[in-house]
Amino acid sequence: MHGINNPPVTEPLPAQVQALSLTPTGNSVGRSITVPDKEKKSSFQDLTSDTLSLIFRHLKLRDIRSLQKVCTRLRDLIKEDNTLAKAWYRQLSSAHQNQLRMTISRKDKNQLRAWFESFSNDQALLKTLTNLQPTSVYSPALLFFTRAELMSQCKTFELVTKATIDIKSEVYSVDLSADGHYLVTANGDNTAKIYCQKADGTWGKITSIAHDERVKSAIFSPDSHHLLTAGDDDTVKIVNRECDESWQPNTTISHDAGINSASFSTDSRHVLTACYDGITQIHSRNDDDRSWQLSATLPLPHYIPVYSAFFSTDARHVVTACDDKMAKILSQRDDRLWEVEGVITHNAPVMSATFSADGCYLVTASSDGKAKICEKKADGSWEKNTTIQHRKTVHSAVFNPDNRHVVTASKDRTVKIVGRKANGLWEEKATFSHKNWVSSATFSPDGRHLVTVSYDNTAKIIGQQDDGSWLEKANIVHDDSISSATFSADGSQVITSSVDGVVKITELRRNHLLSAVTE
């Protein structure tokens, strides 16, 4: 066994397996396969464990789950080889794999044990997991996948409030750095406030970033070394984390109209801003002095509001959501110029558009009540695959990390989860309702859970069960509308903010009271 890296394994199959594939009648999992001599019959039972392990590396997660049901030998081998965890890990982008590795590498044995004890009291399992070498290429896959499986077995979660931060002003968004050390809020008092976690687990404010008007959003870069704040004063500020752990404003990006969107590329080297006047710009980091310089202005029509703009994982493509009822896909040519390469149309303004992590799909959300999933074809063009229908405006639509599910959030008070079938089409898996608008929904790092954001003062935590179904597991409640909700990088906590001025950090645990009744 040699790693679980992207791109997928390309080594050739053993000669024994190639011979099986030459049969006139083909092959089929668990069934007899006619070989060229037409007399001797062979099956998976005749293949060695090493050969089967190599075959597993060429299969998708759903195929391996099916193989588990064929016979005891395959089930035991899949378990022994941690095949499911590796197949799940291969589905993730390199950037997401790196984030999971970083998250695991920062945990010592005691922290790892506590991470799993929230969902299991199996002492033998806990010992095995905490004794894994964190630097092993297999560790992130096995640890995250196992914990997601344990969480999926819970019908409900016990919620433990780890911290409550009173901002004393409306909070429009909250974000936790990937390393878990810093938290930032975007506030109605014209500031973004940065907090640091102390040794005793409490949070203390270390600095504020000032704007001339309210701050609508604030996010950390994926590497936790930079911060973006966007205000109603038509500016975006890029803040750098210095060697002494202080946060210092570095660059101010000014537009002539309101800023609707500001985001980082996955490698944290580029910043993308979009605003009401149709101007969408890219600023890139200068490694010499850590300053940020304008590197591109995207060729879009002026004075047509752009509501959101996001990079693809490789930062060579951008998708914009525009008021002219279109989502536009722009690509960077070899000469570093950007040009529009595709357009997705709606019957009303497009509110958001994002790529899947593998770059093969994108999803749009529109005020015409539709979300469209589009697929990239071999010639580079984009073609609509599936339409998700709501009764009112779709505020957001995003993919989960393994690119196999999409969640939509709508003004019709519902969130819908759709999943990709084996034939490449998408089908609705579940619908969950709130008592008021739902503005967004976000997946956890393991892709098996999500949290919703609603004007009914609640954030719902929804999880996928072992059978593929989705179940509402807990509600986090504020005294006023929820403005944002997100998971920590290790998936153990949910961070919510509200216009009531309060930020809550909530830990997810197995509901031991329910377990005691059912065990």
Residue, then its C-alpha position, 0 to 999 in steps of 0.5 A: m500500500h503506497g499512499i492515498n494521493n490525488p490524482p487517483v492511482t494510475e498503476p496498471l492492474p495485475a496480469q491476473v486481473q487483466a486476464l479476467s477482463l478479456t473474457p467475452t462475457g465481462n466481469s461482475v463483482g462476486r460472480s463467476i467470470t469466464v476466462p479464455d479457456k472457457e472451461k475454468k471459472s474464476s471469481f473474486q474469491d480466487l484473487t489474493s488479498d494483495t491483488l484485491s487491495l490494488i483493485f480497491r484503489h481503482l474503485k469509488l467509495r460507493d463501489i466499495r460499499s457495495l463490495q462489502k455486501v458480497c461476502t465475509r472475506l471482502r468485508d473483512l479485507i475492506k475493514e482491515d485495509n481501511t479501504l473506505a477511509k482511503a476511497w473517501y480521502r481520494q475524493l477530496s481536493s488536494a487543498h482539502q486534504n492538506q487542511l485535514r492533515m494540518t488539523i490532525s497534526r496540531k492535535d496531541k494524543n490527549q486532544l485526539r482522545a478527547w476528540f473521539e471520546s465525544f462520540s465513543n467509549d470503546q477503549a480499544l478503538l480509542k487506543t488504536l486511533t490515538n496511537l496512529q502516527p499523525t504524520s502518516v499519509y493514512s492518518p487524516a483519512l482514517l481519523f476523520f472518516t472514523r469520527a464521521e462514521l461515529m457521528s453518523q450513528c448518533k440520532t441526536f447530538e448533545l450540545v455543549t456551549k463552550a463559549t459565549i461572546d457578547i459583542k454588544s453590537e449586531v454581528y453579521s458574520v463570524d469565522l474561525s481560523a483553520d488552526g482554531h486559534y483565532l475568531v473574527t466577527a463582522n459588526g454593526d459598530n463599524t469594526a471587525k473584532i479579532y479574538c484569540q483563545k487563551a490557555d484556559g479555553t476562554w476567548g479574549k479580544i486582541t484587536s479591532i479593524a476599523h471601517d467607516e461604516r458597518v462591516k458586513s463580512a470577515i473571513f480568514s485565509p485557508d492558511s490562517h495567516h491573513l484576514l479579509t474584512a468588507g465594509d459598507d464604506d466600499t473598502v476591503k481590508i487585508v490584514n496580515r498575521e505578523c511574527d509576533e502573532s499580532w494582526q496588522p492591516n496591510t492593504t486597503i482595496s477601494h471600490d466605487a460602489g458597495i462590495n458584495s463579495a470578498s474571498f481568498s483562493t484556496d492557496s491563500r495567495h489571491v483575493l477576489t472582490a466583487c461589487y455593485d458597479g460590476i467591477t471584479q478584481i484580483h489582488s495577489r500577494n507579493d512574497d518579498d514584502r507581503s504586500w498585496q497588488l492588483s493583478a487583474t480586473l475581470p472583463l465583465p460589463h460595468y454597472i451590472p452588480v456582481y453579487s458573488a465571485f469565487f475561485s476554482t480550487d486551482a485559482r485558474h477559473v472564477v465564477t460570478a453571480c450577476d444581476d443580469k440573470m447570468a452566472k459567468i465562468l472566466s478562465q485565465r489563459d496562458d498569457r495570464l489574461w482572463e476571458v469569459e468562457g461560459v454563461i449560465t442563464h436564469n430568469a432572474p438575478v443570480m445570487s451566488a455561484t460556486f465550483s465543486a472542489d474537483g472543478c467538474y461541476l458548478v452550482t448557481a442560486s437565483s431569485d427565480g427560485k432555481a438552483k442549477i447544477c452544471e457539468k464541465k464537458a470534455d471540450g471545456s464547455w459547461e452544460k446544465n445537468t440538473t435544476i433544483q426547484h424552490r418556491k422562492t429565491v434561492h439564497s445559496a447553494v454549495f457542494n460538500p467536500d467530496n463533490r457528491h452532495v449539494v445543499t440549497a437554502s431558500k427564502d421559501r423557508t427550506v433547505k434541500i439536499v441533492g446527491r449525485k447518482a452513479n449515472g452522473l445525474w442528481e436527485e433530491k435526497a431530503t428537505f428540511s424546513h425552518k419557520n422563516w427564511v434560510s439564508s445559507a447552509t454549510f457542510s462540515p469538513d467531513g461532508r457528512h453534516l451541515v448547519t443552516v442559517s435562518y431568520d427564525n433564530t435557529a441553526k439546524i445541524i443535519g447529518q447523513q446516516d449510514d444508509g445515506s438518509w439525512l436527519e435533523k440532529a440538533n438546534i442552536v438557538h439565539d434571541d434574534s436572527i442567525s447571521s452566520a454559522t460554520f464548523s470548526a476545521d476538525g468538525s467538533q464545534v459549530i460557531t454561530s453569530s446573531v444580530d442579537g450581538v452574541v457569538k456562540i461556540t457549541e461543541l457536538r457530542r453523542n447524546h449519552l442520555l439517549s444512548a443509555v435508553t437504547e443500549 
